[in-house]
Protein backbone atom coordinates (compact mmCIF):
# COMPACT_ATOMS: atom_id res chain seq x y z
CA UNK A 1 0.00 0.00 0.00
CA UNK A 2 1.42 3.37 -0.96
CA UNK A 3 2.06 5.88 1.81
CA UNK A 4 0.99 9.49 1.97
CA UNK A 5 3.37 11.98 0.45
CA UNK A 6 2.88 14.02 3.59
CA UNK A 7 2.17 12.83 7.10
CA UNK A 8 0.09 9.80 8.07
CA UNK A 9 -1.12 11.75 11.09
CA UNK A 10 -4.95 11.95 11.23
CA UNK A 11 -6.24 15.48 10.90
CA UNK A 12 -9.32 17.24 12.13
CA UNK A 13 -12.88 17.44 10.89
CA UNK A 14 -13.87 20.29 13.23
CA UNK A 15 -13.79 23.53 11.27
CA UNK A 16 -13.25 27.21 11.93
CA UNK A 17 -13.65 30.19 9.67
CA UNK A 18 -10.56 31.19 7.73
CA UNK A 19 -9.19 34.69 8.23
CA UNK A 20 -7.41 34.84 4.86
CA UNK A 21 -7.73 38.17 3.06
CA UNK A 22 -5.87 37.26 -0.14
CA UNK A 23 -7.14 39.56 -2.88
CA UNK A 24 -7.24 36.72 -5.40
CA UNK A 25 -9.42 34.53 -3.22
CA UNK A 26 -13.14 33.86 -3.28
CA UNK A 27 -15.50 31.53 -1.48
CA UNK A 28 -15.78 29.14 -4.43
CA UNK A 29 -12.32 29.62 -5.92
CA UNK A 30 -13.83 31.20 -9.03
CA UNK A 31 -11.25 33.99 -9.22
CA UNK A 32 -8.36 31.54 -8.95
CA UNK A 33 -6.90 30.44 -12.29
CA UNK A 34 -5.83 26.87 -11.63
CA UNK A 35 -4.85 26.22 -15.26
CA UNK A 36 -2.48 29.20 -15.31
CA UNK A 37 -1.05 28.16 -11.95
CA UNK A 38 -0.44 24.63 -13.21
CA UNK A 39 1.29 25.81 -16.38
CA UNK A 40 3.45 28.31 -14.47
CA UNK A 41 4.59 25.56 -12.11
CA UNK A 42 5.60 23.31 -14.99
CA UNK A 43 7.47 26.07 -16.82
CA UNK A 44 9.29 27.21 -13.69
CA UNK A 45 10.75 23.79 -12.85
CA UNK A 46 11.85 21.52 -15.72
CA UNK A 47 12.18 18.58 -13.33
CA UNK A 48 8.59 18.80 -12.07
CA UNK A 49 6.26 16.08 -13.30
CA UNK A 50 2.70 16.79 -14.41
CA UNK A 51 1.09 14.92 -11.47
CA UNK A 52 3.12 16.92 -8.94
CA UNK A 53 2.29 20.20 -10.69
CA UNK A 54 -1.40 19.27 -10.41
CA UNK A 55 -0.98 18.57 -6.69
CA UNK A 56 0.80 21.86 -6.03
CA UNK A 57 -1.85 23.76 -8.00
CA UNK A 58 -4.56 22.36 -5.74
CA UNK A 59 -2.57 23.27 -2.64
CA UNK A 60 -2.25 26.82 -3.94
CA UNK A 61 -6.02 26.79 -4.42
CA UNK A 62 -6.43 26.02 -0.71
CA UNK A 63 -4.16 28.92 0.15
CA UNK A 64 -6.25 31.53 -1.65
CA UNK A 65 -9.72 30.10 -0.96
CA UNK A 66 -11.15 30.88 2.50
CA UNK A 67 -13.64 28.03 2.93
CA UNK A 68 -15.52 28.11 6.22
CA UNK A 69 -16.16 24.36 6.37
CA UNK A 70 -14.36 21.20 5.35
CA UNK A 71 -17.10 20.17 2.95
CA UNK A 72 -17.00 23.53 1.20
CA UNK A 73 -13.30 23.01 0.61
CA UNK A 74 -13.87 19.53 -0.78
CA UNK A 75 -16.45 20.90 -3.23
CA UNK A 76 -14.10 23.70 -4.34
CA UNK A 77 -11.30 21.18 -4.88
CA UNK A 78 -13.58 18.92 -6.94
CA UNK A 79 -14.75 21.85 -9.09
CA UNK A 80 -11.26 23.18 -9.75
CA UNK A 81 -9.93 19.67 -10.36
CA UNK A 82 -12.53 19.23 -13.10
CA UNK A 83 -11.50 22.56 -14.68
CA UNK A 84 -7.86 21.52 -14.64
CA UNK A 85 -8.54 18.13 -16.23
CA UNK A 86 -10.71 19.74 -18.89
CA UNK A 87 -7.91 22.13 -19.87
CA UNK A 88 -5.77 19.50 -21.58
CA UNK A 89 -6.48 16.86 -24.24
CA UNK A 90 -4.49 14.32 -22.22
CA UNK A 91 -5.70 14.65 -18.62
CA UNK A 92 -4.36 11.32 -17.33
CA UNK A 93 -1.08 12.57 -15.76
CA UNK A 94 -2.97 15.40 -14.06
CA UNK A 95 -5.65 12.96 -12.91
CA UNK A 96 -3.01 10.78 -11.22
CA UNK A 97 -1.78 13.71 -9.11
CA UNK A 98 -5.18 15.28 -8.48
CA UNK A 99 -6.67 11.96 -7.32
CA UNK A 100 -3.73 11.39 -4.98
CA UNK A 101 -4.21 14.84 -3.44
CA UNK A 102 -7.99 14.43 -3.14
CA UNK A 103 -7.62 11.07 -1.39
CA UNK A 104 -5.14 12.59 1.07
CA UNK A 105 -7.50 15.49 1.76
CA UNK A 106 -10.50 13.20 2.34
CA UNK A 107 -8.50 10.98 4.71
CA UNK A 108 -7.40 14.06 6.62
CA UNK A 109 -11.00 15.15 7.11
CA UNK A 110 -11.94 11.81 8.65
CA UNK A 111 -9.50 12.18 11.55
CA UNK A 112 -10.90 12.28 15.05
CA UNK A 113 -8.46 14.63 16.82
CA UNK A 114 -9.27 18.01 18.32
CA UNK A 115 -7.30 19.94 15.71
CA UNK A 116 -9.28 22.33 13.51
CA UNK A 117 -9.64 22.17 9.76
CA UNK A 118 -7.52 25.31 9.57
CA UNK A 119 -4.69 23.24 10.99
CA UNK A 120 -5.13 20.80 8.13
CA UNK A 121 -4.74 23.61 5.63
CA UNK A 122 -1.73 25.06 7.45
CA UNK A 123 -0.10 21.64 7.46
CA UNK A 124 -0.57 21.28 3.69
CA UNK A 125 0.71 24.77 2.94
CA UNK A 126 3.70 24.42 5.23
CA UNK A 127 4.73 21.13 3.63
CA UNK A 128 3.74 21.85 0.02
CA UNK A 129 7.32 21.62 -1.22
CA UNK A 130 7.54 18.06 0.07
CA UNK A 131 5.50 16.87 -2.91
CA UNK A 132 8.11 18.08 -5.40
CA UNK A 133 11.03 17.11 -3.17
CA UNK A 134 9.76 13.56 -2.67
CA UNK A 135 8.95 13.20 -6.35
CA UNK A 136 12.56 14.08 -7.20
CA UNK A 137 13.78 11.71 -4.49
CA UNK A 138 11.63 8.99 -6.05
CA UNK A 139 13.39 9.55 -9.38
CA UNK A 140 16.76 9.24 -7.63
CA UNK A 141 15.68 5.97 -6.00
CA UNK A 142 14.49 4.64 -9.33
CA UNK A 143 17.90 5.45 -10.80
CA UNK A 144 19.61 3.38 -8.10
CA UNK A 145 17.21 0.46 -8.49
CA UNK A 146 17.07 0.52 -12.28
CA UNK A 147 20.84 0.76 -12.72
CA UNK A 148 21.20 -2.70 -11.17
CA UNK A 149 19.52 -4.17 -14.25
CA UNK A 150 22.16 -2.79 -16.62
CA UNK A 151 24.41 -5.67 -17.71
CA UNK A 152 28.12 -5.63 -18.48
CA UNK A 153 29.05 -5.71 -22.19
CA UNK A 154 25.41 -5.41 -23.21
CA UNK A 155 23.34 -2.78 -25.02
CA UNK A 156 20.31 -0.92 -23.71
CA UNK A 157 17.72 0.14 -26.28
CA UNK A 158 16.01 3.30 -24.98
CA UNK A 159 13.22 5.47 -26.36
CA UNK A 160 10.84 8.28 -25.49
CA UNK A 161 13.06 10.99 -24.02
CA UNK A 162 12.14 10.04 -20.45
CA UNK A 163 13.98 11.93 -17.71
CA UNK A 164 13.86 8.97 -15.35
CA UNK A 165 15.28 6.61 -17.99
CA UNK A 166 18.12 9.06 -18.61
CA UNK A 167 18.76 9.21 -14.88
CA UNK A 168 18.96 5.40 -14.64
CA UNK A 169 21.53 5.19 -17.43
CA UNK A 170 23.61 8.12 -16.17
CA UNK A 171 23.59 6.68 -12.65
CA UNK A 172 24.74 3.30 -13.93
CA UNK A 173 27.60 4.94 -15.85
CA UNK A 174 28.68 6.98 -12.80
CA UNK A 175 28.43 4.36 -10.07
CA UNK A 176 29.30 1.11 -11.83
CA UNK A 177 32.67 1.69 -13.49
CA UNK A 178 33.20 -2.06 -14.02
CA UNK A 179 29.96 -2.30 -16.03
CA UNK A 180 30.63 -1.37 -19.63
CA UNK A 181 27.48 -0.92 -21.64
CA UNK A 182 26.27 0.98 -24.67
CA UNK A 183 22.99 2.63 -25.57
CA UNK A 184 20.99 2.66 -28.78
CA UNK A 185 18.43 5.47 -28.69
CA UNK A 186 15.28 5.50 -30.82
CA UNK A 187 14.75 9.04 -32.13
CA UNK A 188 11.12 9.99 -32.73
CA UNK A 189 11.67 13.66 -33.56
CA UNK A 190 10.97 14.85 -30.02
CA UNK A 191 13.31 17.44 -28.45
CA UNK A 192 13.17 15.29 -25.30
CA UNK A 193 15.04 12.55 -27.17
CA UNK A 194 17.72 15.04 -28.26
CA UNK A 195 18.15 16.23 -24.67
CA UNK A 196 18.41 12.66 -23.38
CA UNK A 197 21.04 11.67 -25.93
CA UNK A 198 23.08 14.77 -25.12
CA UNK A 199 22.94 14.02 -21.39
CA UNK A 200 24.01 10.41 -21.93
CA UNK A 201 26.95 11.39 -24.12
CA UNK A 202 28.01 14.04 -21.61
CA UNK A 203 28.07 11.24 -19.01
CA UNK A 204 30.61 9.40 -21.17
CA UNK A 205 28.31 6.76 -22.62
CA UNK A 206 28.58 5.48 -26.15
CA UNK A 207 25.22 6.27 -27.75
CA UNK A 208 24.07 5.33 -31.23
CA UNK A 209 20.82 6.80 -32.55
CA UNK A 210 18.35 5.17 -34.91
CA UNK A 211 15.04 6.15 -36.49
CA UNK A 212 11.80 4.43 -35.54
CA UNK A 213 11.80 2.57 -38.87
CA UNK A 214 14.92 0.63 -37.85
CA UNK A 215 13.64 -0.76 -34.55
CA UNK A 216 12.60 -4.21 -35.80
CA UNK A 217 15.84 -4.61 -37.74
CA UNK A 218 17.98 -3.64 -34.73
CA UNK A 219 16.10 -5.90 -32.33
CA UNK A 220 16.57 -8.90 -34.60
CA UNK A 221 20.12 -8.11 -35.71
CA UNK A 222 21.76 -6.80 -32.52
CA UNK A 223 22.21 -9.79 -30.24
CA UNK A 224 23.80 -7.76 -27.43
CA UNK A 225 20.59 -5.88 -26.66
CA UNK A 226 19.14 -7.43 -23.50
CA UNK A 227 17.10 -4.55 -22.11
CA UNK A 228 14.57 -2.19 -23.71
CA UNK A 229 13.87 0.75 -21.40
CA UNK A 230 11.14 3.40 -21.67
CA UNK A 231 9.41 5.91 -19.42
CA UNK A 232 5.70 6.42 -18.90
CA UNK A 233 3.27 9.29 -18.64
CA UNK A 234 0.97 7.21 -16.44
CA UNK A 235 0.74 3.64 -15.21
CA UNK A 236 -2.75 2.18 -15.33
CA UNK A 237 -4.09 0.34 -12.31
CA UNK A 238 -3.81 -2.97 -14.20
CA UNK A 239 -0.09 -2.46 -14.91
CA UNK A 240 -0.43 -1.23 -18.50
CA UNK A 241 1.19 2.08 -19.39
CA UNK A 242 0.25 5.18 -21.35
CA UNK A 243 3.34 6.60 -23.00
CA UNK A 244 4.62 8.27 -26.16
CA UNK A 245 3.20 7.01 -29.44
CA UNK A 246 5.27 4.05 -30.60
CA UNK A 247 5.86 2.56 -27.14
CA UNK A 248 3.31 -0.20 -27.70
CA UNK A 249 4.90 -0.99 -31.06
CA UNK A 250 8.31 -1.17 -29.39
CA UNK A 251 6.98 -3.56 -26.74
CA UNK A 252 5.41 -5.80 -29.38
CA UNK A 253 8.62 -5.89 -31.41
CA UNK A 254 10.65 -6.65 -28.29
CA UNK A 255 8.44 -9.62 -27.52
CA UNK A 256 8.01 -11.06 -30.99
CA UNK A 257 11.07 -9.87 -32.95
CA UNK A 258 13.62 -9.49 -30.19
CA UNK A 259 13.53 -13.00 -28.80
CA UNK A 260 13.31 -14.32 -25.27
CA UNK A 261 16.61 -12.75 -24.14
CA UNK A 262 15.35 -9.17 -24.41
CA UNK A 263 13.29 -7.69 -21.58
CA UNK A 264 10.95 -4.70 -21.83
CA UNK A 265 11.01 -2.44 -18.75
CA UNK A 266 9.13 0.78 -18.05
CA UNK A 267 10.27 3.27 -15.41
CA UNK A 268 7.78 5.44 -13.51
CA UNK A 269 7.33 7.10 -10.13
CA UNK A 270 4.43 5.69 -8.12
CA UNK A 271 2.63 9.05 -8.16
CA UNK A 272 2.04 8.42 -11.88
CA UNK A 273 -0.32 5.52 -11.16
CA UNK A 274 -3.82 6.45 -12.27
CA UNK A 275 -6.89 4.79 -10.80
CA UNK A 276 -8.34 3.49 -14.05
CA UNK A 277 -8.65 -0.14 -15.12
CA UNK A 278 -9.19 -0.87 -18.82
CA UNK A 279 -11.65 -3.71 -19.43
CA UNK A 280 -9.81 -4.70 -22.58
CA UNK A 281 -6.93 -3.53 -24.74
CA UNK A 282 -8.21 0.05 -25.16
CA UNK A 283 -7.80 2.85 -27.57
CA UNK A 284 -6.49 5.75 -25.50
CA UNK A 285 -9.67 7.65 -26.36
CA UNK A 286 -11.53 5.26 -24.10
CA UNK A 287 -9.54 6.41 -21.06
CA UNK A 288 -9.98 10.14 -21.63
CA UNK A 289 -7.26 11.13 -24.11
CA UNK A 290 -8.43 13.36 -26.98
CA UNK A 291 -6.38 12.58 -30.06
CA UNK A 292 -7.04 11.57 -33.65
CA UNK A 293 -8.90 8.30 -34.08
CA UNK A 294 -8.29 6.83 -37.52
CA UNK A 295 -9.91 3.49 -36.71
CA UNK A 296 -13.24 4.64 -38.19
CA UNK A 297 -11.74 6.73 -41.01
CA UNK A 298 -13.84 9.71 -39.89
CA UNK A 299 -11.03 12.25 -40.16
CA UNK A 300 -8.77 10.88 -42.89
CA UNK A 301 -7.19 13.78 -44.76
CA UNK A 302 -8.74 16.36 -42.44
CA UNK A 303 -6.43 18.30 -40.15
CA UNK A 304 -8.04 20.10 -37.21
CA UNK A 305 -7.82 23.88 -37.10
CA UNK A 306 -8.57 26.61 -34.58
CA UNK A 307 -10.17 25.53 -31.32
CA UNK A 308 -10.54 21.94 -32.53
CA UNK A 309 -6.77 21.73 -32.99
CA UNK A 310 -6.23 23.04 -29.46
CA UNK A 311 -8.69 20.46 -28.11
CA UNK A 312 -6.71 17.55 -29.55
CA UNK A 313 -3.33 16.18 -28.58
CA UNK A 314 -0.71 17.49 -31.03
CA UNK A 315 0.78 14.86 -33.33
CA UNK A 316 4.17 15.10 -31.60
CA UNK A 317 2.55 14.48 -28.18
CA UNK A 318 0.29 11.56 -29.09
CA UNK A 319 0.32 8.56 -26.78
CA UNK A 320 -0.56 4.89 -26.93
CA UNK A 321 -1.37 2.11 -24.50
CA UNK A 322 0.98 -0.80 -23.84
CA UNK A 323 -0.68 -3.93 -22.51
CA UNK A 324 0.73 -5.28 -19.22
CA UNK A 325 1.33 -8.68 -20.85
CA UNK A 326 4.07 -7.04 -22.95
CA UNK A 327 5.86 -5.52 -19.94
CA UNK A 328 8.45 -7.55 -18.05
CA UNK A 329 8.90 -5.08 -15.19
CA UNK A 330 8.02 -1.58 -13.99
CA UNK A 331 10.84 0.20 -12.16
CA UNK A 332 9.42 2.27 -9.29
CA UNK A 333 11.01 3.87 -6.22
CA UNK A 334 9.64 0.89 -4.27
CA UNK A 335 11.41 -1.67 -6.44
CA UNK A 336 10.83 -3.43 -9.74
CA UNK A 337 7.22 -4.57 -9.88
CA UNK A 338 5.47 -7.01 -12.13
CA UNK A 339 2.49 -5.33 -13.83
CA UNK A 340 0.17 -7.52 -11.75
CA UNK A 341 1.68 -5.99 -8.58
CA UNK A 342 0.86 -2.36 -9.46
CA UNK A 343 -2.51 -2.55 -7.72
CA UNK A 344 -0.59 -2.97 -4.44
CA UNK A 345 0.82 0.54 -4.84
CA UNK A 346 -2.57 2.14 -5.38
CA UNK A 347 -3.60 4.11 -2.32
CA UNK A 348 -7.22 3.06 -2.12
CA UNK A 349 -9.60 5.18 -0.10
CA UNK A 350 -11.11 3.24 2.74
Order of alpha helices (4+ residues) and beta strands (2+ residues): alpha-alpha-alpha-alpha-alpha-alpha-beta-alpha-beta-alpha-beta-alpha-beta-beta-beta-alpha-beta-beta-alpha-beta-beta-beta
